Amino acid sequence: MDERTRHELHQRFDELLGVDLAVALMSSLPPTGWGDVATKRDLDELEQRLDLRFAARLERGLREQTRTMVFAMLGANATFVALAFAAAKLA
């Protein structure tokens, strides 16, 4: 809907309903057109995409954290084994 059509529509509403009701009715219309308004389906699809993106990031983060913890534990265990052998040789 272009501005000329909106203006004509507003004038017709003024004639039929009066100024106050015409203003109320026109204010309920989107400012540009229905093509720019998000629907519930659009929001549902966006939610699904965000959920998938969040799940992928969470999975990647958990995988990296697990790898870091495994290598840290292996390093700590290797250190303890080396200290135990060193202490056994000294004794």
Phi, psi and omega in degrees: 000126179271173184295325180297315179296318178299318180295315179297319178297317179297317178298318181294319176297321176303315182294318185279319190248342186098163187298312185298313180291325178296317178296317180298316180293316180293328180289342178278348178279148176294149184292333184245312183164162184291340179294338181264001182263132178283138177263171177299324179296318177301316181293322177296317179295320178297318179298318179297316179296318179294321177298316179296318180295317179296317180297319179295317179293320179296315179298316179297317180296318178294322178297315179295319180295318179297315179300316179298316180294320179297313180293325177294318179293320177297318178296318179295317178297318178298320178297315180296320178296316180297318177296322179294318177295319179295319180292324180292324179290326180285335184275000000 
